[in-house]
Amino acid sequence: MIRGRSPVVRSAIRAASPLALLVAAFLFFAGHNQPGGGFAAGLVIGAVVALRTVAGIGRPQDATRWFAVGTALVSAVALAPLLGGEPLLDQVIVSETLPLLGKVKSGSALVFDAGVTAIVVGLFVAVFDGLDADELGRDEVHV
């Protein structure tokens, strides 16, 4: 398959992966004021996982852990306002003035997006586990 025949493709995927992860980080943090967010970042990270899997470079393991962490984050953010008598999924926004950055705002939606990202990446990992992705990069031909 691809990893045995094309070292150029493997090198290109290795070189492009950090850039794609940087784009995912931008989408993740820009998602509150512009298009993007946890789901878009998860899709970009999932694309990196897919390319690295097919090229035989390696991929994350244990989809259950990704799902568990993501679900725990999403659930905590969704249910935490109920403890204070607020409505479900109510957002808390924190504003702070930092020396070099100036005024920085963040909210509980950022943690929610982190959970969504983990769930989407877990979905990609689960799909590749289900497809027995360790076999995708092998050179043997199965008849």
N, CA, C and O of each residue as an XYZ file, in Angstrom:
572
protein
N       0.841     -1.186      0.000
C       0.000      0.000      0.000
C       0.879      1.240      0.000
O       2.032      1.202     -0.431
N       0.331      2.312      0.478
C       0.973      3.612      0.338
C       2.270      3.727      1.156
O       3.230      4.343      0.694
N       2.311      3.153      2.346
C       3.498      3.355      3.169
C       4.703      2.592      2.642
O       5.839      3.008      2.873
N       4.482      1.482      1.938
C       5.595      0.716      1.420
C       6.096      1.234      0.095
O       7.240      0.973     -0.276
N       5.282      1.951     -0.614
C       5.628      2.369     -1.971
C       6.053      3.821     -2.085
O       6.733      4.183     -3.046
N       5.679      4.657     -1.143
C       5.941      6.074     -1.345
C       6.480      6.766     -0.096
O       5.709      7.243      0.737
N       7.787      6.817      0.030
C       8.354      7.564      1.155
C       8.087      9.063      1.038
O       8.092      9.773      2.044
N       7.857      9.543     -0.169
C       7.552     10.965     -0.370
C       6.207     11.307      0.271
O       6.067     12.342      0.923
N       5.211     10.421      0.079
C       3.896     10.654      0.673
C       3.993     10.615      2.189
O       3.411     11.459      2.870
N       4.714      9.653      2.717
C       4.876      9.575      4.178
C       5.551     10.819      4.717
O       5.131     11.353      5.743
N       6.598     11.295      4.039
C       7.296     12.502      4.486
C       6.391     13.725      4.395
O       6.414     14.591      5.271
N       5.601     13.791      3.340
C       4.685     14.924      3.181
C       3.625     14.924      4.274
O       3.285     15.980      4.807
N       3.103     13.755      4.609
C       2.091     13.672      5.667
C       2.709     14.031      7.012
O       2.081     14.710      7.825
N       3.935     13.578      7.248
C       4.618     13.959      8.493
C       4.850     15.465      8.557
O       4.712     16.069      9.621
N       5.194     16.063      7.445
C       5.454     17.502      7.429
C       4.165     18.317      7.535
O       4.162     19.390      8.140
N       3.076     17.823      6.957
C       1.820     18.575      6.960
C       1.037     18.413      8.255
O       0.185     19.247      8.563
N       1.302     17.377      9.006
C       0.534     17.129     10.234
C       0.606     18.275     11.243
O      -0.436     18.686     11.754
N       1.794     18.809     11.553
C       1.827     19.928     12.508
C       1.075     21.162     12.001
O       0.439     21.868     12.784
N       1.149     21.418     10.705
C       0.420     22.557     10.143
C      -1.088     22.350     10.269
O      -1.820     23.280     10.609
N      -1.548     21.135      9.994
C      -2.975     20.836     10.126
C      -3.420     20.939     11.580
O      -4.530     21.398     11.847
N      -2.589     20.528     12.515
C      -2.934     20.658     13.929
C      -2.971     22.117     14.354
O      -3.761     22.489     15.222
N      -2.130     22.943     13.757
C      -2.174     24.387     14.017
C      -3.481     24.988     13.495
O      -4.082     25.835     14.156
N      -3.919     24.555     12.320
C      -5.211     24.993     11.771
C      -6.346     24.530     12.684
O      -7.300     25.273     12.914
N      -6.248     23.321     13.198
C      -7.269     22.813     14.120
C      -7.321     23.659     15.387
O      -8.405     23.961     15.887
N      -6.165     24.041     15.907
C      -6.135     24.895     17.103
C      -6.770     26.252     16.809
O      -7.504     26.788     17.639
N      -6.487     26.809     15.626
C      -7.104     28.087     15.251
C      -8.620     27.952     15.179
O      -9.348     28.792     15.708
N      -9.090     26.901     14.526
C     -10.537     26.680     14.428
C     -11.163     26.489     15.804
O     -12.265     26.972     16.066
N     -10.463     25.791     16.670
C     -10.972     25.539     18.013
C     -11.166     26.850     18.774
O     -12.224     27.069     19.364
N     -10.159     27.720     18.768
C     -10.237     28.952     19.545
C     -11.040     30.047     18.855
O     -11.558     30.940     19.526
N     -11.156     30.001     17.531
C     -11.929     31.018     16.814
C     -13.411     30.693     16.782
O     -14.209     31.515     16.332
N     -13.788     29.539     17.237
C     -15.152     29.053     17.079
C     -16.230     29.809     17.809
O     -17.407     29.623     17.502
N     -15.889     30.649     18.757
C     -16.920     31.348     19.514
C     -17.365     32.632     18.836
O     -18.504     33.063     19.015
N     -16.492     33.243     18.069
C     -16.831     34.504     17.409
C     -16.904     34.378     15.895
O     -17.409     35.277     15.222
N     -16.410     33.288     15.361
C     -16.379     33.058     13.924
C     -16.717     31.589     13.682
O     -16.809     30.814     14.633
N     -16.903     31.197     12.417
C     -17.159     29.771     12.156
C     -16.000     28.905     12.640
O     -14.832     29.261     12.481
N     -16.330     27.804     13.210
C     -15.322     26.895     13.734
C     -15.782     26.362     15.071
O     -16.976     26.384     15.368
N     -14.883     25.898     15.859
C     -15.206     25.383     17.181
C     -14.744     23.962     17.335
O     -13.911     23.475     16.571
N     -15.294     23.296     18.337
C     -14.858     21.950     18.674
C     -15.091     20.936     17.583
O     -14.243     20.077     17.340
N     -16.231     21.021     16.918
C     -16.525     20.034     15.880
C     -15.594     20.207     14.681
O     -15.055     19.225     14.171
N     -15.402     21.439     14.231
C     -14.517     21.686     13.089
C     -13.082     21.296     13.411
O     -12.392     20.714     12.574
N     -12.633     21.613     14.612
C     -11.279     21.227     15.022
C     -11.155     19.706     15.081
O     -10.134     19.149     14.677
N     -12.187     19.037     15.580
C     -12.174     17.579     15.632
C     -12.101     16.952     14.254
O     -11.420     15.944     14.062
N     -12.801     17.546     13.289
C     -12.745     17.022     11.922
C     -11.356     17.166     11.313
O     -10.885     16.261     10.624
N     -10.697     18.294     11.559
C      -9.344     18.488     11.022
C      -8.373     17.513     11.690
O      -7.533     16.914     11.018
N      -8.486     17.354     13.003
C      -7.631     16.386     13.694
C      -7.937     14.974     13.203
O      -7.027     14.160     13.043
N      -9.205     14.683     12.966
C      -9.587     13.378     12.425
C      -8.990     13.139     11.046
O      -8.601     12.015     10.726
N      -8.913     14.186     10.223
C      -8.289     14.049      8.906
C      -6.802     13.733      9.047
O      -6.257     12.941      8.278
N      -6.151     14.350     10.024
C      -4.738     14.044     10.281
C      -4.596     12.586     10.718
O      -3.700     11.877     10.261
N      -5.486     12.150     11.601
C      -5.466     10.749     12.052
C      -5.654      9.808     10.858
O      -4.970      8.791     10.747
N      -6.586     10.156      9.969
C      -6.845      9.315      8.797
C      -5.622      9.227      7.887
O      -5.241      8.135      7.464
N      -5.012     10.358      7.587
C      -3.835     10.354      6.711
C      -2.682      9.574      7.336
O      -2.019      8.786      6.662
N      -2.451      9.795      8.611
C      -1.358      9.091      9.282
C      -1.633      7.592      9.377
O      -0.704      6.785      9.322
N      -2.892      7.222      9.516
C      -3.234      5.803      9.579
C      -2.985      5.118      8.251
O      -2.368      4.053      8.207
N      -3.454      5.711      7.175
C      -3.294      5.114      5.849
C      -1.824      5.061      5.442
O      -1.397      4.132      4.756
N      -1.052      6.062      5.868
C       0.370      6.075      5.525
C       1.178      5.168      6.432
O       2.369      4.970      6.193
N       0.562      4.609      7.472
C       1.266      3.708      8.371
C       2.183      4.410      9.341
O       3.128      3.797      9.839
N       1.938      5.680      9.629
C       2.794      6.437     10.531
C       2.410      6.192     11.988
O       3.273      6.204     12.866
N       1.160      5.976     12.242
C       0.698      5.768     13.607
C      -0.525      6.627     13.874
O      -0.760      7.633     13.205
N      -1.297      6.209     14.865
C      -2.520      6.932     15.189
C      -2.838      6.737     16.657
O      -2.287      5.845     17.301
N      -3.730      7.573     17.195
C      -4.141      7.385     18.590
C      -4.871      6.058     18.758
O      -5.429      5.521     17.801
N      -4.860      5.546     19.956
C      -5.523      4.285     20.265
C      -6.621      4.534     21.291
O      -6.761      5.643     21.806
N      -7.388      3.509     21.581
C      -8.367      3.491     22.651
C      -9.461      4.548     22.464
O      -9.490      5.569     23.152
N     -10.342      4.276     21.527
C     -11.458      5.180     21.247
C     -12.349      5.360     22.460
O     -12.942      6.424     22.642
N     -12.451      4.342     23.286
C     -13.303      4.435     24.477
C     -12.827      5.540     25.402
O     -13.646      6.255     25.981
N     -11.538      5.689     25.549
C     -11.000      6.751     26.406
C     -11.319      8.131     25.826
O     -11.675      9.048     26.565
N     -11.191      8.279     24.503
C     -11.535      9.559     23.871
C     -13.009      9.895     24.099
O     -13.352     11.027     24.440
N     -13.878      8.894     23.906
C     -15.314      9.103     24.136
C     -15.594      9.448     25.594
O     -16.388     10.345     25.877
N     -14.954      8.750     26.512
C     -15.208      8.963     27.943
C     -14.782     10.359     28.381
O     -15.522     11.038     29.093
N     -13.604     10.789     27.966
C     -13.124     12.128     28.332
C     -14.030     13.194     27.722
O     -14.417     14.143     28.403
N     -14.364     13.041     26.456
C     -15.232     14.021     25.796
C     -16.607     14.089     26.422
O     -17.134     15.178     26.647
N     -17.194     12.937     26.707
C     -18.520     12.912     27.317
C     -18.488     13.489     28.722
O     -19.426     14.177     29.125
N     -17.427     13.221     29.477
C     -17.309     13.778     30.828
C     -17.223     15.304     30.785
O     -17.866     15.985     31.583
N     -16.429     15.841     29.853
C     -16.311     17.302     29.740
C     -17.635     17.940     29.333
O     -18.073     18.919     29.937
N     -18.266     17.381     28.311
C     -19.535     17.931     27.830
C     -20.601     17.864     28.921
O     -21.345     18.824     29.121
N     -20.677     16.753     29.613
C     -21.677     16.580     30.662
C     -21.430     17.530     31.832
O     -22.368     18.116     32.372
N     -20.164     17.677     32.219
C     -19.846     18.574     33.339
C     -20.230     20.014     33.026
O     -20.801     20.706     33.869
N     -19.915     20.466     31.805
C     -20.253     21.837     31.422
C     -21.756     22.014     31.311
O     -22.290     23.063     31.673
N     -22.437     20.996     30.812
C     -23.889     21.102     30.642
C     -24.612     21.107     31.981
O     -25.577     21.849     32.158
N     -24.158     20.287     32.927
C     -24.879     20.117     34.190
C     -24.416     21.053     35.305
O     -25.164     21.270     36.257
N     -23.219     21.609     35.220
C     -22.692     22.470     36.281
C     -23.604     23.667     36.598
O     -23.766     23.988     37.775
N     -24.192     24.327     35.628
C     -25.067     25.462     35.979
C     -26.272     25.066     36.828
O     -26.786     25.886     37.588
N     -26.722     23.831     36.708
C     -27.869     23.384     37.499
C     -27.567     23.423     38.996
O     -28.469     23.620     39.810
N     -26.300     23.235     39.356
C     -25.914     23.268     40.768
C     -26.084     24.659     41.371
O     -26.316     24.793     42.573
N     -25.970     25.679     40.550
C     -26.143     27.062     41.017
C     -27.529     27.615     40.761
O     -27.764     28.811     40.938
N     -28.440     26.768     40.349
C     -29.800     27.225     40.095
C     -29.998     27.888     38.744
O     -31.035     28.507     38.504
N     -29.033     27.769     37.873
C     -29.119     28.346     36.535
C     -29.662     27.301     35.562
O     -29.716     26.117     35.896
N     -30.067     27.728     34.356
C     -30.571     26.755     33.380
C     -29.457     25.859     32.833
O     -28.275     26.202     32.865
N     -29.880     24.705     32.333
C     -28.971     23.744     31.712
C     -28.197     24.419     30.582
O     -28.768     25.183     29.804
N     -26.909     24.138     30.493
C     -26.027     24.666     29.438
C     -25.823     26.173     29.494
O     -25.415     26.767     28.496
N     -26.096     26.810     30.632
C     -25.851     28.243     30.763
C     -24.343     28.467     30.756
O     -23.602     27.730     31.407
N     -23.889     29.478     30.024
C     -22.463     29.719     29.887
C     -21.966     30.723     30.910
O     -22.628     31.722     31.192
N     -20.795     30.448     31.461
C     -20.116     31.371     32.366
C     -18.949     31.962     31.582
O     -18.152     31.229     30.996
N     -18.852     33.279     31.575
C     -17.768     33.952     30.856
C     -16.850     34.618     31.869
O     -17.301     35.339     32.759
N     -15.546     34.362     31.717
C     -14.529     34.927     32.596
C     -13.683     35.878     31.770
O     -13.257     35.540     30.665
N     -13.439     37.072     32.305
C     -12.634     38.073     31.613
C     -11.446     38.441     32.499
O     -11.590     38.646     33.704
N     -10.279     38.519     31.881
C      -9.058     38.810     32.625
C      -8.168     39.694     31.765
O      -8.129     39.541     30.544
N      -7.456     40.614     32.396
C      -6.501     41.455     31.680
C      -5.105     40.908     31.918
O      -4.642     40.842     33.056
N      -4.439     40.517     30.847
C      -3.104     39.948     30.929
C      -2.082     40.960     30.433
O      -2.403     41.776     29.568
N      -0.849     40.929     30.962
C       0.148     41.949     30.613
C       0.431     42.093     29.114
O       0.411     43.212     28.603
N       0.687     41.016     28.411
C       1.047     41.119     26.996
C      -0.152     41.033     26.060
O      -0.123     41.597     24.966
N      -1.186     40.346     26.470
C      -2.330     40.101     25.595
C      -3.460     41.103     25.764
O      -4.311     41.228     24.883
N      -3.482     41.808     26.866
C      -4.589     42.726     27.114
C      -5.771     41.972     27.706
O      -5.591     41.025     28.471
N      -6.981     42.396     27.347
C      -8.186     41.774     27.885
C      -8.467     40.456     27.149
O      -8.586     40.426     25.924
N      -8.568     39.380     27.917
C      -8.815     38.052     27.364
C     -10.101     37.526     27.990
O     -10.258     37.539     29.211
N     -11.024     37.060     27.139
C     -12.277     36.486     27.618
C     -12.317     35.007     27.258
O     -11.865     34.592     26.191
N     -12.860     34.240     28.160
C     -13.066     32.822     27.909
C     -14.318     32.398     28.649
O     -14.771     33.070     29.576
N     -14.861     31.286     28.230
C     -16.078     30.824     28.873
C     -16.126     29.318     28.981
O     -15.236     28.604     28.517
N     -17.176     28.866     29.597
C     -17.340     27.422     29.767
C     -17.568     26.724     28.420
O     -17.394     25.511     28.308
N     -17.953     27.488     27.412
C     -18.137     26.899     26.084
C     -16.821     26.362     25.523
O     -16.827     25.445     24.701
N     -15.699     26.926     25.961
C     -14.399     26.437     25.510
C     -14.164     25.011     26.000
O     -13.661     24.173     25.251
N     -14.524     24.733     27.245
C     -14.390     23.380     27.790
C     -15.373     22.440     27.080
O     -15.043     21.289     26.793
N     -16.575     22.937     26.801
C     -17.564     22.154     26.065
C     -17.011     21.773     24.692
O     -17.133     20.624     24.266
N     -16.403     22.742     23.999
C     -15.806     22.467     22.688
C     -14.671     21.457     22.785
O     -14.488     20.649     21.875
N     -13.908     21.490     23.868
C     -12.837     20.500     24.049
C     -13.436     19.098     24.145
O     -12.874     18.142     23.610
N     -14.562     18.977     24.819
C     -15.242     17.690     24.906
C     -15.752     17.229     23.558
O     -15.635     16.052     23.215
N     -16.320     18.151     22.789
C     -16.812     17.809     21.449
C     -15.646     17.359     20.564
O     -15.770     16.392     19.812
N     -14.524     18.059     20.657
C     -13.343     17.674     19.880
C     -12.900     16.257     20.234
O     -12.600     15.460     19.345
N     -12.857     15.943     21.519
C     -12.445     14.603     21.946
C     -13.412     13.536     21.430
O     -12.983     12.454     21.029
N     -14.702     13.831     21.436
C     -15.684     12.858     20.935
C     -15.505     12.628     19.434
O     -15.572     11.489     18.970
N     -15.279     13.696     18.676
C     -15.110     13.554     17.220
C     -13.830     12.774     16.906
O     -13.836     11.907     16.032
N     -12.741     13.070     17.606
C     -11.495     12.316     17.390
C     -11.703     10.859     17.786
O     -11.211      9.956     17.109
N     -12.428     10.623     18.877
C     -12.739      9.256     19.286
C     -13.533      8.511     18.228
O     -13.347      7.310     18.031
N     -14.418      9.228     17.547
C     -15.189      8.609     16.470
C     -14.277      8.170     15.326
O     -14.436      7.071     14.793
N     -13.333      9.013     14.950
C     -12.376      8.636     13.903
C     -11.565      7.412     14.331
O     -11.376      6.484     13.546
N     -11.090      7.413     15.570
C     -10.299      6.288     16.063
C     -11.140      5.009     16.070
O     -10.652      3.939     15.704
N     -12.407      5.122     16.489
C     -13.294      3.953     16.523
C     -13.554      3.411     15.116
O     -13.597      2.197     14.916
N     -13.727      4.301     14.152
C     -13.959      3.854     12.774
C     -12.735      3.097     12.257
O     -12.875      2.044     11.633
N     -11.549      3.624     12.511
C     -10.350      2.933     12.040
C     -10.108      1.638     12.802
O      -9.573      0.684     12.238
N     -10.491      1.588     14.070
C     -10.423      0.320     14.795
C     -11.377     -0.692     14.165
O     -11.026     -1.859     13.990
N     -12.579     -0.241     13.827
C     -13.570     -1.121     13.219
C     -13.159     -1.608     11.843
O     -13.522     -2.714     11.443
N     -12.415     -0.808     11.125
C     -11.941     -1.201      9.794
C     -10.634     -1.991      9.861
O     -10.069     -2.349      8.828
N     -10.159     -2.261     11.070
C      -8.882     -2.932     11.262
C      -7.790     -2.177     10.517
O      -7.119     -2.721      9.639
N      -7.631     -0.914     10.888
C      -6.750     -0.005     10.164
C      -5.287     -0.406     10.219
O      -4.495      0.065      9.402
N      -4.909     -1.256     11.150
C      -3.518     -1.707     11.167
C      -3.170     -2.451      9.888
O      -2.000     -2.537      9.517
N      -4.179     -2.989      9.211
C      -3.978     -3.718      7.966
C      -3.919     -2.786      6.748
O      -3.475     -3.205      5.679
N      -4.363     -1.526      6.895
C      -4.414     -0.623      5.735
C      -3.048     -0.324      5.150
O      -2.910     -0.176      3.936
N      -2.052     -0.236      5.992
C      -0.744      0.160      5.504
C       0.153     -0.981      5.112
O       1.299     -0.737      4.734
N      -0.297     -2.201      5.178
C       0.542     -3.349      4.868
C       0.663     -3.543      3.360
O      -0.220     -3.156      2.595
N       1.771     -4.147      2.953
C       2.035     -4.358      1.533
C       1.488     -5.669      1.008
O       1.430     -5.864     -0.206
N       1.077     -6.589      1.902
C       0.593     -7.884      1.421
C      -0.732     -7.732      0.696
O      -1.558     -6.884      1.034
N      -0.910     -8.574     -0.308
C      -2.167     -8.594     -1.040
C      -2.960     -9.784     -0.546
O      -2.466    -10.911     -0.562
N      -4.208     -9.540     -0.099
C      -5.068    -10.613      0.399
C      -6.066    -10.977     -0.698
O      -6.748    -10.112     -1.247
N      -6.137    -12.271     -1.006
C      -7.056    -12.721     -2.043
C      -8.204    -13.446     -1.413
O      -9.100    -13.911     -2.116
